Amino acid sequence: MRQRIRPGCGQVQGVGLTPLPATAVRPPLIAECPVNIECRVLDVQAIGDHDLFLGEAVAQHVDEALLDAEGKIAVERLGGFAFVLGEFWTLGRRSPGNRRGIEN
């Protein structure tokens, strides 16, 4: 059964995060996130028991402490993580191989 979150029900504040006004969309940015990407939903497709949202990024906001001398995001500063197969994994090192990190 799909559950939809009601707009304006305080999801951000309800988990102790600080909402900030966005510049291009209605949902708020999150002050505690070093990178915020504003997106417009173009389509929603039902895939089994999940929804796939297709969107367009219309604005981005990046904490300046994450930028290198050229103004690009220094990935190693992100402290990123991923949830894979029931476990959290840290990110931040470039994989050996070609530009996409894939071995030939």
KAFENRA-V991474 format. One record per backbone hydrogen bond with DSSP energy under -1.0 kcal/mol. CO is the residue of the C=O (numbers start at 1). NH is the residue of the N-H. If there is no record, write none. Layout:
{{CO	NH} {CO	NH}}
This chain:
{{6	9} {10	14} {12	17} {13	16} {18	31} {20	29} {29	20} {30	33} {34	63} {36	61} {38	58} {38	59} {40	56} {43	54} {45	52} {47	50} {50	47} {52	45} {54	42} {54	43} {56	40} {59	38} {61	36} {63	66} {64	67} {66	74} {68	71} {72	68} {73	75} {74	77} {75	78} {80	91} {82	89} {84	87} {87	84} {89	82} {98	101} {102	98}}
